Amino acid sequence: MSSQAEPEVLLEKVGNAGVITLNRPKVLNALNMTMIGLIYPQLKKWESGDDPDIVIIKGAGGKAFCAGGDIRAVTEAGKAGGSLAEDFFRQEYILNNTIGTFKKPYIALIDGITMGGGVGLSVHGRFRVATEKTLFAMPETAIGLFPDVGGGYFLPRLQGKLGLFLALTGFRLKGRDVQRAGVATHFVESMKIPELEEELVHMKSPSNEDISKVLDSYQNQVRTTMKVTLTMTTLLFSSSSVEGIMQDLKADGSEFAKKQAQTLSKMSPTSLKMTYKLLQAGATLSLQDVLVMEYRLSQACMRGCDFYEGVRALLVDKDQNPKWNPSTLEEVSEQTVEQCFSSLGDKELTL
């Protein structure tokens, strides 16, 4: 008997819906080039055809929607000068844009871990349904990268300075807080997701309003406040520089501020400054312009050293002790950061 390898993405027509299931549960559905290569053409086909009426995307295995991009493969390629270091980001961002501009209702069921690349597959879609099992984060500054996949677009559009706080610290939002923050549009209990999905796939040519009504009917309206207060993040993350934010956190002295200062001191100084500038610029740009900018930054990270060192320290050797270069915020010049944003000429991302 031949043991047929499971496809890494399942693409099915169920009722009136196109259903995408990320199917690498052993690695928390981490997104790789094969998966992108399957999802993108199928979305284009579904978008231009008469059917399906809606698209639903979800993750297999019960633990994760998608825990991020397959960073280790990209690191290996980057070190060896392989084309994957260019191709992965290019294709991923093109997919993010396709989701952001998708003409039919797109519903992401983010039931479980949703980080990095997983955020890119969900947050730009019209509907994002969180559950009590959802764990959201953009933890890229810890590995010498930056919150990409359109993070420069959606993060500065969250309330107050919440997006900047999440981008710099990689802070994890859980359960209902994912909706309260505006990352998810709805919150539905995990046990109700199969029933919700069943109802969605049998809707005939629904409008966004029709889908909103169905999603609303599954929500328990519990009015509680976020665990992270907006006041705190706005107060402490409003400085005009990363150095200023660090000073404000240290001066504040509260437990929350101390913890965030400690977190930021572990992150790549170059990544922090790059991220700050990205969100500042991204606040007034289109998703397309942000993705072009992020592609430039991704290639700057591939040329630099912090990304490889961050992946080594956190994902490979797991000594949790990256040696950043430069090692302090003060040593990262404005000019260095500026260069990361410069045009790639004929290698620019085109959308």
C-alpha positions in Angstrom: 0.0 0.0 0.0 1.3 3.4 -0.9 1.0 6.0 1.9 -0.2 9.1 0.1 1.2 12.3 1.7 -1.6 14.6 2.8 -1.8 17.8 0.7 -0.5 20.8 2.6 -3.7 22.8 1.7 -7.2 21.3 1.2 -9.2 23.3 -1.4 -12.9 22.2 -1.5 -16.3 23.4 -2.7 -18.7 22.8 0.1 -22.3 24.0 -0.5 -22.0 27.5 -1.9 -18.5 28.1 -0.4 -14.9 27.6 -1.4 -13.2 26.3 1.7 -9.4 26.5 2.2 -8.0 24.3 5.0 -4.3 24.9 6.0 -3.2 21.3 6.5 0.2 21.1 8.2 -1.0 20.6 11.8 2.3 19.1 13.0 4.0 22.4 12.4 1.0 24.5 13.4 0.0 25.1 9.8 3.1 27.2 9.1 2.9 28.8 5.7 5.4 27.7 3.0 5.8 28.3 -0.7 3.9 25.2 -1.7 0.8 26.4 0.2 1.0 29.9 -1.2 1.3 28.3 -4.7 -1.9 26.4 -4.1 -4.0 29.1 -2.4 -3.2 32.0 -4.8 -4.4 30.6 -8.1 -7.4 29.0 -6.5 -8.5 32.4 -5.0 -8.1 34.1 -8.4 -10.2 31.4 -10.0 -12.9 31.5 -7.3 -13.0 35.3 -7.4 -13.5 35.5 -11.2 -16.0 32.6 -11.5 -19.8 32.6 -10.8 -19.3 30.3 -7.8 -18.4 29.9 -5.0 -20.4 32.8 -3.3 -18.0 33.1 -0.4 -14.6 31.8 0.7 -13.8 30.4 4.2 -10.2 29.8 5.3 -9.4 27.7 8.4 -6.6 25.6 10.0 -6.5 21.9 10.6 -5.6 20.2 13.9 -7.4 22.2 16.5 -4.4 24.1 17.8 -3.6 26.7 15.2 -5.0 28.7 12.3 -1.5 29.4 11.1 1.5 30.1 13.4 3.5 32.0 10.8 5.7 31.7 7.8 8.2 28.9 7.3 11.0 31.1 8.5 13.7 28.4 8.8 13.5 27.6 5.1 13.8 31.3 4.2 16.8 31.6 6.5 18.6 28.7 4.9 18.0 30.1 1.5 19.1 33.6 2.5 22.4 32.3 3.9 23.0 30.3 0.7 22.0 33.1 -1.6 19.0 31.0 -2.8 16.1 32.7 -4.6 13.6 31.6 -1.9 14.6 34.6 0.2 13.2 36.8 -2.6 10.4 34.6 -3.8 8.8 33.7 -0.5 8.2 37.3 0.5 7.2 38.3 -3.0 4.6 35.6 -3.4 3.3 35.9 0.2 2.7 39.6 -0.2 1.0 39.2 -3.5 -1.3 36.7 -1.7 -1.9 39.2 1.1 -2.9 41.8 -1.4 -5.2 39.3 -3.2 -7.0 38.7 0.1 -7.2 42.5 0.9 -8.8 43.2 -2.5 -10.9 40.1 -2.8 -14.3 40.9 -4.3 -16.3 38.1 -2.6 -16.9 37.7 1.1 -13.8 36.2 2.7 -14.2 34.7 6.2 -11.1 33.6 8.2 -11.9 31.3 11.2 -8.9 32.1 13.4 -9.6 29.4 16.0 -6.1 28.9 17.6 -2.6 30.3 17.2 -2.5 33.1 14.6 0.8 34.8 14.2 2.9 36.5 11.5 2.1 34.8 8.1 -1.2 33.6 9.6 -2.2 37.1 10.3 -1.5 38.0 6.6 -3.9 35.2 5.6 -6.7 36.6 7.7 -6.6 40.2 8.8 -7.0 41.7 5.3 -10.1 39.7 4.7 -13.6 41.2 5.3 -14.5 38.9 8.3 -12.1 37.5 11.0 -13.7 35.2 13.6 -11.8 34.7 16.8 -12.6 32.2 19.6 -11.4 31.7 23.2 -8.6 29.6 21.7 -7.2 32.4 19.5 -3.7 33.6 20.3 -2.6 36.6 18.1 0.9 38.1 17.9 3.3 39.7 15.5 6.5 38.6 17.2 9.0 39.5 14.4 11.2 42.0 16.2 12.4 39.2 18.4 14.0 37.5 15.4 15.4 40.5 13.6 12.5 40.9 11.3 9.5 43.3 11.3 5.7 42.9 11.4 5.2 42.3 7.7 2.4 40.7 5.7 0.7 44.1 5.7 1.4 44.8 9.4 2.5 48.3 8.4 -1.1 48.8 7.1 -3.4 47.3 9.7 -1.4 47.9 12.9 -1.4 51.7 12.7 -5.1 51.6 12.1 -5.9 50.0 15.4 -7.1 52.2 18.3 -4.7 54.7 19.8 -1.1 53.4 19.9 -2.2 49.7 20.3 -0.8 48.7 16.9 2.7 50.2 17.6 2.7 48.5 21.0 1.9 45.1 19.5 4.4 45.7 16.7 7.3 46.6 18.8 6.8 44.2 21.8 5.2 41.2 20.0 2.6 41.2 22.9 0.2 38.3 22.7 -3.6 39.0 22.5 -5.8 36.2 23.6 -9.5 35.2 23.0 -11.9 38.1 23.2 -9.1 40.7 23.3 -8.4 39.8 19.7 -11.8 41.2 18.7 -11.7 44.1 21.2 -8.4 45.2 19.6 -10.0 45.2 16.2 -7.9 42.4 14.8 -10.9 40.1 14.6 -14.4 41.4 13.6 -16.3 38.8 15.6 -15.9 36.5 18.6 -17.6 33.1 18.6 -17.1 30.2 21.0 -15.0 27.5 19.6 -17.6 24.8 20.0 -20.0 26.8 17.8 -17.6 27.1 14.9 -18.7 23.9 13.1 -22.4 25.0 13.3 -21.5 28.5 12.1 -19.5 27.0 9.2 -22.5 24.8 8.3 -24.8 27.8 8.1 -22.3 29.9 6.1 -21.7 27.3 3.4 -25.4 27.0 2.7 -26.1 30.8 2.3 -27.1 31.7 -1.3 -25.3 34.7 -2.8 -25.0 36.5 0.6 -24.1 40.1 0.8 -21.5 41.3 3.5 -24.5 42.5 5.5 -26.1 39.0 5.4 -22.9 37.4 6.6 -22.6 40.1 9.3 -26.1 39.2 10.6 -25.2 35.5 10.8 -21.9 36.1 12.6 -23.6 38.6 15.0 -26.2 35.9 15.9 -23.4 33.6 17.1 -21.7 36.2 19.2 -22.3 36.4 23.0 -22.2 40.1 23.7 -20.0 40.2 26.8 -19.1 43.8 27.5 -15.7 43.5 29.3 -12.6 45.6 28.8 -9.3 44.6 27.3 -6.6 43.1 29.5 -4.2 45.7 28.0 -5.6 49.2 28.5 -5.6 51.5 25.6 -4.9 54.4 27.9 -1.6 52.7 29.0 -0.4 51.9 25.5 -1.3 55.4 24.2 0.4 57.0 27.2 3.6 55.0 27.0 4.0 54.5 23.2 3.4 58.1 22.0 7.0 59.2 21.8 8.4 60.3 18.5 11.2 57.7 18.7 11.9 54.2 20.0 14.5 55.7 22.4 11.8 58.0 23.6 9.4 55.1 24.2 12.1 53.3 26.2 12.7 56.4 28.4 8.9 56.8 29.0 8.6 53.2 30.0 11.5 53.4 32.4 10.2 56.7 33.9 6.7 55.3 34.4 7.9 52.6 36.7 4.6 50.6 36.8 4.7 46.8 36.5 3.3 47.0 33.0 5.9 49.6 31.9 8.8 47.7 33.4 7.8 44.5 31.7 7.5 46.2 28.3 10.9 47.9 28.7 12.4 44.5 29.6 10.8 43.0 26.5 12.0 45.8 24.1 15.5 45.5 25.5 15.6 41.9 24.1 14.5 42.8 20.6 16.7 43.7 17.6 17.4 47.4 17.8 17.5 47.6 14.0 14.1 45.8 13.8 12.6 48.1 16.4 13.6 51.3 14.5 12.6 49.8 11.1 9.2 48.8 12.6 8.6 52.3 14.1 9.2 54.0 10.8 7.1 51.4 8.9 4.0 52.0 11.0 4.5 55.8 10.9 4.6 55.7 7.1 2.0 53.0 6.7 -0.7 54.9 8.6 -1.4 57.0 5.5 -0.6 54.6 2.7 -2.7 52.0 0.8 -2.2 48.3 1.5 -0.5 48.0 -1.9 2.0 50.8 -1.1 2.7 49.3 2.3 3.4 45.8 0.8 5.9 47.4 -1.7 7.6 49.1 1.2 7.6 45.9 3.3 9.2 43.9 0.4 12.1 46.4 0.4 12.4 45.9 4.2 12.3 42.1 3.8 15.2 42.2 1.4 17.1 44.6 3.7 16.7 42.0 6.5 18.0 39.2 4.1 21.1 41.4 3.4 21.7 42.1 7.1 22.7 39.9 10.0 20.1 40.3 12.8 17.5 38.0 11.0 19.9 35.1 10.8 21.1 35.6 14.4 17.5 36.0 15.7 16.4 32.7 14.0 19.5 31.0 15.3 18.9 32.1 18.9 15.2 31.6 19.1 14.4 28.8 16.6 17.5 26.8 15.9 19.9 26.7 19.0 17.2 28.1 21.2 19.6 29.7 23.6 17.4 32.8 23.6 20.4 35.0 23.6 20.8 36.8 20.3 23.8 39.0 19.7 22.4 41.9 17.8 24.5 44.1 15.6 24.3 47.0 16.4 23.5 46.0 19.9 21.9 49.3 21.1 19.2 51.6 19.7 21.6 54.6 19.9 24.0 52.8 17.5 21.3 52.3 14.8 21.6 55.5 12.7 18.7 57.2 10.9 20.7 56.7 7.7 20.9 52.9 8.3 17.1 52.7 8.7 16.5 55.0 5.7 18.6 52.7 3.5 16.3 49.8 4.3 13.4 51.7 2.7 15.2 52.5 -0.5 14.0 51.2 -3.9 15.0 47.8 -5.2 15.0 49.1 -8.8 13.9 46.3 -11.2 13.4 43.9 -8.2 10.6 46.0 -6.7 7.4 44.2 -5.7 4.7 44.8 -8.4 1.1 44.3 -7.5 
